[in-house]
Amino acid sequence: MSETPVEEMSFEDAIKELEAVVGKLERGDVALDDSIALYERGAALKARCEKRLSEAEEKVAKITVGTDGGAAGLGPLDD
């Protein structure tokens, strides 16, 4: 597992680590206490990925379309 705090991870790093966590848990060769820690880390990673995807969807939804059908810019972001 990475030492990087989950809230500082990029989407790509979080998803990669989440896949590794799931793989370890699926193998079932991890001690109970380690499994609990892995599960908690995995839940945090999943939440991070969902948050980043939601943020990306909101940004895409704000893209305005020009008269020619192409992207004309961004609408106001509510940040």
N, CA, C and O atoms as a printed pandas DataFrame, in Angstrom:
     atom_number atom_name residue_name chain_id  residue_number  x_coord  y_coord  z_coord
0              1         N          MET        A               1    0.833   -1.184    0.000
1              2        CA          MET        A               1    0.000    0.000    0.000
2              3         C          MET        A               1    0.875    1.244    0.000
3              4         O          MET        A               1    1.968    1.267    0.566
4              5         N          SER        A               2    0.374    2.242   -0.632
5              6        CA          SER        A               2    1.075    3.515   -0.721
6              7         C          SER        A               2    0.982    4.252    0.609
7              8         O          SER        A               2    0.022    4.083    1.361
8              9         N          GLU        A               3    1.967    5.050    0.879
9             10        CA          GLU        A               3    1.959    5.886    2.077
10            11         C          GLU        A               3    1.283    7.225    1.797
11            12         O          GLU        A               3    1.056    8.006    2.721
12            13         N          THR        A               4    0.962    7.497    0.543
13            14        CA          THR        A               4    0.334    8.756    0.159
14            15         C          THR        A               4   -1.076    8.827    0.741
15            16         O          THR        A               4   -1.848    7.878    0.599
16            17         N          PRO        A               5   -1.425    9.943    1.399
17            18        CA          PRO        A               5   -2.801   10.088    1.878
18            19         C          PRO        A               5   -3.777   10.008    0.698
19            20         O          PRO        A               5   -3.535   10.589   -0.360
20            21         N          VAL        A               6   -4.864    9.293    0.893
21            22        CA          VAL        A               6   -5.840    9.063   -0.185
22            23         C          VAL        A               6   -6.330   10.372   -0.779
23            24         O          VAL        A               6   -6.477   10.479   -1.997
24            25         N          GLU        A               7   -6.585   11.365    0.056
25            26        CA          GLU        A               7   -7.144   12.626   -0.447
26            27         C          GLU        A               7   -6.169   13.420   -1.302
27            28         O          GLU        A               7   -6.564   14.395   -1.942
28            29         N          GLU        A               8   -4.899   13.019   -1.324
29            30        CA          GLU        A               8   -3.903   13.691   -2.165
30            31         C          GLU        A               8   -3.609   12.921   -3.454
31            32         O          GLU        A               8   -2.827   13.388   -4.282
32            33         N          MET        A               9   -4.217   11.763   -3.632
33            34        CA          MET        A               9   -3.901   10.910   -4.781
34            35         C          MET        A               9   -4.654   11.350   -6.029
35            36         O          MET        A               9   -5.784   11.833   -5.956
36            37         N          SER        A              10   -4.008   11.174   -7.165
37            38        CA          SER        A              10   -4.693   11.393   -8.437
38            39         C          SER        A              10   -5.670   10.241   -8.643
39            40         O          SER        A              10   -5.583    9.212   -7.974
40            41         N          PHE        A              11   -6.589   10.424   -9.564
41            42        CA          PHE        A              11   -7.541    9.360   -9.874
42            43         C          PHE        A              11   -6.797    8.103  -10.313
43            44         O          PHE        A              11   -7.110    6.998   -9.870
44            45         N          GLU        A              12   -5.819    8.282  -11.182
45            46        CA          GLU        A              12   -5.093    7.136  -11.736
46            47         C          GLU        A              12   -4.345    6.360  -10.652
47            48         O          GLU        A              12   -4.354    5.129  -10.647
48            49         N          ASP        A              13   -3.705    7.076   -9.745
49            50        CA          ASP        A              13   -2.984    6.408   -8.660
50            51         C          ASP        A              13   -3.954    5.696   -7.712
51            52         O          ASP        A              13   -3.693    4.582   -7.259
52            53         N          ALA        A              14   -5.066    6.354   -7.425
53            54        CA          ALA        A              14   -6.053    5.757   -6.518
54            55         C          ALA        A              14   -6.667    4.500   -7.113
55            56         O          ALA        A              14   -6.841    3.508   -6.406
56            57         N          ILE        A              15   -6.995    4.522   -8.392
57            58        CA          ILE        A              15   -7.612    3.351   -9.017
58            59         C          ILE        A              15   -6.614    2.197   -9.096
59            60         O          ILE        A              15   -6.983    1.036   -8.919
60            61         N          LYS        A              16   -5.353    2.522   -9.362
61            62        CA          LYS        A              16   -4.321    1.488   -9.433
62            63         C          LYS        A              16   -4.153    0.809   -8.063
63            64         O          LYS        A              16   -4.069   -0.416   -7.973
64            65         N          GLU        A              17   -4.105    1.615   -7.016
65            66        CA          GLU        A              17   -3.956    1.035   -5.680
66            67         C          GLU        A              17   -5.217    0.276   -5.276
67            68         O          GLU        A              17   -5.129   -0.762   -4.620
68            69         N          LEU        A              18   -6.383    0.780   -5.658
69            70        CA          LEU        A              18   -7.632    0.081   -5.355
70            71         C          LEU        A              18   -7.643   -1.299   -5.996
71            72         O          LEU        A              18   -8.066   -2.272   -5.373
72            73         N          GLU        A              19   -7.182   -1.385   -7.232
73            74        CA          GLU        A              19   -7.103   -2.682   -7.915
74            75         C          GLU        A              19   -6.162   -3.624   -7.174
75            76         O          GLU        A              19   -6.438   -4.820   -7.078
76            77         N          ALA        A              20   -5.054   -3.104   -6.649
77            78        CA          ALA        A              20   -4.114   -3.931   -5.896
78            79         C          ALA        A              20   -4.735   -4.406   -4.582
79            80         O          ALA        A              20   -4.548   -5.554   -4.181
80            81         N          VAL        A              21   -5.464   -3.526   -3.921
81            82        CA          VAL        A              21   -6.130   -3.890   -2.668
82            83         C          VAL        A              21   -7.149   -4.992   -2.914
83            84         O          VAL        A              21   -7.195   -5.974   -2.172
84            85         N          VAL        A              22   -7.963   -4.837   -3.947
85            86        CA          VAL        A              22   -8.976   -5.843   -4.271
86            87         C          VAL        A              22   -8.303   -7.180   -4.579
87            88         O          VAL        A              22   -8.780   -8.227   -4.140
88            89         N          GLY        A              23   -7.214   -7.155   -5.320
89            90        CA          GLY        A              23   -6.490   -8.380   -5.638
90            91         C          GLY        A              23   -6.008   -9.101   -4.394
91            92         O          GLY        A              23   -6.132  -10.322   -4.291
92            93         N          LYS        A              24   -5.458   -8.348   -3.444
93            94        CA          LYS        A              24   -4.977   -8.958   -2.198
94            95         C          LYS        A              24   -6.136   -9.556   -1.407
95            96         O          LYS        A              24   -6.025  -10.658   -0.869
96            97         N          LEU        A              25   -7.232   -8.835   -1.339
97            98        CA          LEU        A              25   -8.379   -9.339   -0.585
98            99         C          LEU        A              25   -8.996  -10.571   -1.255
99           100         O          LEU        A              25   -9.441  -11.493   -0.572
100          101         N          GLU        A              26   -9.023  -10.584   -2.579
101          102        CA          GLU        A              26   -9.587  -11.733   -3.295
102          103         C          GLU        A              26   -8.749  -12.983   -3.112
103          104         O          GLU        A              26   -9.286  -14.090   -3.071
104          105         N          ARG        A              27   -7.438  -12.818   -3.002
105          106        CA          ARG        A              27   -6.575  -13.987   -2.795
106          107         C          ARG        A              27   -6.842  -14.648   -1.455
107          108         O          ARG        A              27   -6.711  -15.864   -1.316
108          109         N          GLY        A              28   -7.221  -13.839   -0.463
109          110        CA          GLY        A              28   -7.576  -14.380    0.837
110          111         C          GLY        A              28   -6.410  -14.862    1.677
111          112         O          GLY        A              28   -6.620  -15.556    2.673
112          113         N          ASP        A              29   -5.201  -14.519    1.310
113          114        CA          ASP        A              29   -4.046  -14.987    2.072
114          115         C          ASP        A              29   -3.487  -13.901    2.989
115          116         O          ASP        A              29   -2.291  -13.880    3.280
116          117         N          VAL        A              30   -4.359  -12.998    3.441
117          118        CA          VAL        A              30   -3.962  -11.892    4.290
118          119         C          VAL        A              30   -4.565  -12.123    5.679
119          120         O          VAL        A              30   -5.711  -12.558    5.795
120          121         N          ALA        A              31   -3.801  -11.834    6.720
121          122        CA          ALA        A              31   -4.285  -11.976    8.088
122          123         C          ALA        A              31   -5.508  -11.084    8.314
123          124         O          ALA        A              31   -5.697  -10.087    7.618
124          125         N          LEU        A              32   -6.325  -11.451    9.284
125          126        CA          LEU        A              32   -7.572  -10.740    9.532
126          127         C          LEU        A              32   -7.360   -9.249    9.765
127          128         O          LEU        A              32   -8.037   -8.430    9.144
128          129         N          ASP        A              33   -6.436   -8.881   10.643
129          130        CA          ASP        A              33   -6.204   -7.460   10.924
130          131         C          ASP        A              33   -5.729   -6.721    9.680
131          132         O          ASP        A              33   -6.118   -5.576    9.447
132          133         N          ASP        A              34   -4.892   -7.370    8.885
133          134        CA          ASP        A              34   -4.433   -6.762    7.637
134          135         C          ASP        A              34   -5.581   -6.641    6.641
135          136         O          ASP        A              34   -5.656   -5.668    5.891
136          137         N          SER        A              35   -6.462   -7.617    6.635
137          138        CA          SER        A              35   -7.628   -7.569    5.742
138          139         C          SER        A              35   -8.530   -6.396    6.094
139          140         O          SER        A              35   -9.054   -5.716    5.212
140          141         N          ILE        A              36   -8.704   -6.168    7.382
141          142        CA          ILE        A              36   -9.533   -5.040    7.823
142          143         C          ILE        A              36   -8.896   -3.722    7.387
143          144         O          ILE        A              36   -9.583   -2.835    6.881
144          145         N          ALA        A              37   -7.592   -3.595    7.584
145          146        CA          ALA        A              37   -6.894   -2.376    7.168
146          147         C          ALA        A              37   -6.981   -2.190    5.652
147          148         O          ALA        A              37   -7.190   -1.077    5.170
148          149         N          LEU        A              38   -6.822   -3.282    4.907
149          150        CA          LEU        A              38   -6.931   -3.206    3.444
150          151         C          LEU        A              38   -8.333   -2.790    3.026
151          152         O          LEU        A              38   -8.497   -1.968    2.124
152          153         N          TYR        A              39   -9.340   -3.353    3.675
153          154        CA          TYR        A              39  -10.725   -3.018    3.350
154          155         C          TYR        A              39  -10.991   -1.530    3.603
155          156         O          TYR        A              39  -11.613   -0.856    2.782
156          157         N          GLU        A              40  -10.513   -1.026    4.745
157          158        CA          GLU        A              40  -10.704    0.393    5.059
158          159         C          GLU        A              40   -9.998    1.282    4.042
159          160         O          GLU        A              40  -10.552    2.290    3.604
160          161         N          ARG        A              41   -8.777    0.909    3.666
161          162        CA          ARG        A              41   -8.037    1.679    2.655
162          163         C          ARG        A              41   -8.782    1.616    1.323
163          164         O          ARG        A              41   -8.911    2.623    0.628
164          165         N          GLY        A              42   -9.266    0.436    0.978
165          166        CA          GLY        A              42  -10.005    0.279   -0.270
166          167         C          GLY        A              42  -11.263    1.126   -0.300
167          168         O          GLY        A              42  -11.587    1.718   -1.329
168          169         N          ALA        A              43  -11.976    1.191    0.814
169          170        CA          ALA        A              43  -13.190    2.010    0.875
170          171         C          ALA        A              43  -12.850    3.482    0.679
171          172         O          ALA        A              43  -13.573    4.202   -0.011
172          173         N          ALA        A              44  -11.751    3.932    1.284
173          174        CA          ALA        A              44  -11.320    5.331    1.115
174          175         C          ALA        A              44  -10.901    5.598   -0.333
175          176         O          ALA        A              44  -11.212    6.653   -0.888
176          177         N          LEU        A              45  -10.202    4.651   -0.938
177          178        CA          LEU        A              45   -9.783    4.796   -2.331
178          179         C          LEU        A              45  -10.991    4.849   -3.264
179          180         O          LEU        A              45  -11.028    5.653   -4.195
180          181         N          LYS        A              46  -11.966    4.000   -3.014
181          182        CA          LYS        A              46  -13.193    3.985   -3.819
182          183         C          LYS        A              46  -13.902    5.331   -3.728
183          184         O          LYS        A              46  -14.343    5.874   -4.741
184          185         N          ALA        A              47  -14.010    5.863   -2.522
185          186        CA          ALA        A              47  -14.659    7.164   -2.333
186          187         C          ALA        A              47  -13.893    8.258   -3.072
187          188         O          ALA        A              47  -14.505    9.145   -3.666
188          189         N          ARG        A              48  -12.568    8.205   -3.041
189          190        CA          ARG        A              48  -11.743    9.193   -3.752
190          191         C          ARG        A              48  -11.997    9.122   -5.254
191          192         O          ARG        A              48  -12.174   10.150   -5.908
192          193         N          CYS        A              49  -12.014    7.920   -5.790
193          194        CA          CYS        A              49  -12.252    7.746   -7.228
194          195         C          CYS        A              49  -13.639    8.264   -7.620
195          196         O          CYS        A              49  -13.786    8.940   -8.638
196          197         N          GLU        A              50  -14.649    7.947   -6.815
197          198        CA          GLU        A              50  -16.002    8.410   -7.102
198          199         C          GLU        A              50  -16.075    9.935   -7.072
199          200         O          GLU        A              50  -16.738   10.547   -7.910
200          201         N          LYS        A              51  -15.391   10.546   -6.104
201          202        CA          LYS        A              51  -15.386   12.007   -5.998
202          203         C          LYS        A              51  -14.730   12.632   -7.231
203          204         O          LYS        A              51  -15.268   13.577   -7.808
204          205         N          ARG        A              52  -13.575   12.110   -7.635
205          206        CA          ARG        A              52  -12.866   12.659   -8.800
206          207         C          ARG        A              52  -13.706   12.492  -10.074
207          208         O          ARG        A              52  -13.747   13.394  -10.909
208          209         N          LEU        A              53  -14.368   11.352  -10.222
209          210        CA          LEU        A              53  -15.224   11.146  -11.394
210          211         C          LEU        A              53  -16.392   12.129  -11.393
211          212         O          LEU        A              53  -16.746   12.682  -12.434
212          213         N          SER        A              54  -16.978   12.339  -10.244
213          214        CA          SER        A              54  -18.088   13.284  -10.134
214          215         C          SER        A              54  -17.636   14.696  -10.499
215          216         O          SER        A              54  -18.340   15.418  -11.204
216          217         N          GLU        A              55  -16.458   15.083  -10.015
217          218        CA          GLU        A              55  -15.917   16.405  -10.346
218          219         C          GLU        A              55  -15.690   16.540  -11.848
219          220         O          GLU        A              55  -15.981   17.582  -12.436
220          221         N          ALA        A              56  -15.173   15.489  -12.462
221          222        CA          ALA        A              56  -14.926   15.520  -13.907
222          223         C          ALA        A              56  -16.240   15.620  -14.670
223          224         O          ALA        A              56  -16.335   16.366  -15.644
224          225         N          GLU        A              57  -17.252   14.877  -14.239
225          226        CA          GLU        A              57  -18.564   14.933  -14.898
226          227         C          GLU        A              57  -19.161   16.332  -14.807
227          228         O          GLU        A              57  -19.751   16.821  -15.771
228          229         N          GLU        A              58  -19.009   16.982  -13.648
229          230        CA          GLU        A              58  -19.528   18.335  -13.488
230          231         C          GLU        A              58  -18.831   19.307  -14.436
231          232         O          GLU        A              58  -19.480   20.175  -15.019
232          233         N          LYS        A              59  -17.525   19.167  -14.592
233          234        CA          LYS        A              59  -16.778   20.045  -15.496
234          235         C          LYS        A              59  -17.204   19.820  -16.941
235          236         O          LYS        A              59  -17.372   20.778  -17.696
236          237         N          VAL        A              60  -17.378   18.575  -17.325
237          238        CA          VAL        A              60  -17.810   18.269  -18.694
238          239         C          VAL        A              60  -19.208   18.839  -18.925
239          240         O          VAL        A              60  -19.490   19.362  -20.004
240          241         N          ALA        A              61  -20.066   18.746  -17.946
241          242        CA          ALA        A              61  -21.425   19.271  -18.087
242          243         C          ALA        A              61  -21.429   20.784  -18.265
243          244         O          ALA        A              61  -22.385   21.331  -18.813
244          245         N          LYS        A              62  -20.397   21.462  -17.822
245          246        CA          LYS        A              62  -20.322   22.921  -17.931
246          247         C          LYS        A              62  -19.759   23.400  -19.269
247          248         O          LYS        A              62  -19.771   24.598  -19.550
248          249         N          ILE        A              63  -19.270   22.482  -20.088
249          250        CA          ILE        A              63  -18.727   22.887  -21.394
250          251         C          ILE        A              63  -19.870   23.404  -22.252
251          252         O          ILE        A              63  -20.895   22.742  -22.415
252          253         N          THR        A              64  -19.676   24.604  -22.799
253          254        CA          THR        A              64  -20.705   25.179  -23.660
254          255         C          THR        A              64  -20.405   24.826  -25.113
255          256         O          THR        A              64  -19.252   24.640  -25.504
256          257         N          VAL        A              65  -21.447   24.742  -25.878
257          258        CA          VAL        A              65  -21.331   24.370  -27.288
258          259         C          VAL        A              65  -21.638   25.593  -28.139
259          260         O          VAL        A              65  -22.640   26.277  -27.931
260          261         N          GLY        A              66  -20.765   25.852  -29.092
261          262        CA          GLY        A              66  -20.961   26.975  -30.001
262          263         C          GLY        A              66  -21.958   26.640  -31.094
263          264         O          GLY        A              66  -22.453   25.515  -31.160
264          265         N          THR        A              67  -22.256   27.604  -31.951
265          266        CA          THR        A              67  -23.226   27.420  -33.027
266          267         C          THR        A              67  -22.772   26.379  -34.044
267          268         O          THR        A              67  -23.595   25.775  -34.733
268          269         N          ASP        A              68  -21.445   26.170  -34.135
269          270        CA          ASP        A              68  -20.934   25.165  -35.069
270          271         C          ASP        A              68  -20.902   23.755  -34.457
271          272         O          ASP        A              68  -20.451   22.801  -35.092
272          273         N          GLY        A              69  -21.379   23.644  -33.231
273          274        CA          GLY        A              69  -21.405   22.336  -32.582
274          275         C          GLY        A              69  -20.143   21.995  -31.821
275          276         O          GLY        A              69  -20.090   20.970  -31.141
276          277         N          GLY        A              70  -19.123   22.837  -31.922
277          278        CA          GLY        A              70  -17.872   22.585  -31.213
278          279         C          GLY        A              70  -17.880   23.242  -29.839
279          280         O          GLY        A              70  -18.715   24.095  -29.539
280          281         N          ALA        A              71  -16.939   22.825  -29.025
281          282        CA          ALA        A              71  -16.832   23.413  -27.691
282          283         C          ALA        A              71  -16.466   24.880  -27.816
283          284         O          ALA        A              71  -15.519   25.237  -28.517
284          285         N          ALA        A              72  -17.219   25.724  -27.136
285          286        CA          ALA        A              72  -16.998   27.172  -27.220
286          287         C          ALA        A              72  -16.390   27.730  -25.939
287          288         O          ALA        A              72  -16.042   28.909  -25.886
288          289         N          GLY        A              73  -16.263   26.928  -24.942
289          290        CA          GLY        A              73  -15.709   27.388  -23.666
290          291         C          GLY        A              73  -16.417   26.723  -22.513
291          292         O          GLY        A              73  -17.132   25.735  -22.678
292          293         N          LEU        A              74  -16.206   27.278  -21.361
293          294        CA          LEU        A              74  -16.816   26.743  -20.164
294          295         C          LEU        A              74  -17.840   27.701  -19.617
295          296         O          LEU        A              74  -17.670   28.920  -19.668
296          297         N          GLY        A              75  -18.911   27.132  -19.090
297          298        CA          GLY        A              75  -19.850   27.945  -18.335
298          299         C          GLY        A              75  -19.215   28.241  -16.989
299          300         O          GLY        A              75  -18.137   27.726  -16.693
300          301         N          PRO        A              76  -19.844   29.042  -16.186
301          302        CA          PRO        A              76  -19.276   29.355  -14.873
302          303         C          PRO        A              76  -19.160   28.105  -14.014
303          304         O          PRO        A              76  -20.109   27.326  -13.911
304          305         N          LEU        A              77  -18.018   27.916  -13.408
305          306        CA          LEU        A              77  -17.840   26.805  -12.487
306          307         C          LEU        A              77  -18.276   27.272  -11.110
307          308         O          LEU        A              77  -18.002   28.404  -10.710
308          309         N          ASP        A              78  -18.935   26.422  -10.410
309          310        CA          ASP        A              78  -19.477   26.790   -9.096
310          311         C          ASP        A              78  -18.475   26.546   -7.986
311          312         O          ASP        A              78  -18.881   26.205   -6.875
312          313         N          ASP        A              79  -17.200   26.702   -8.234
313          314        CA          ASP        A              79  -16.173   26.443   -7.218
314          315         C          ASP        A              79  -16.007   27.635   -6.337
315          316         O          ASP        A              79  -15.188   27.615   -5.418
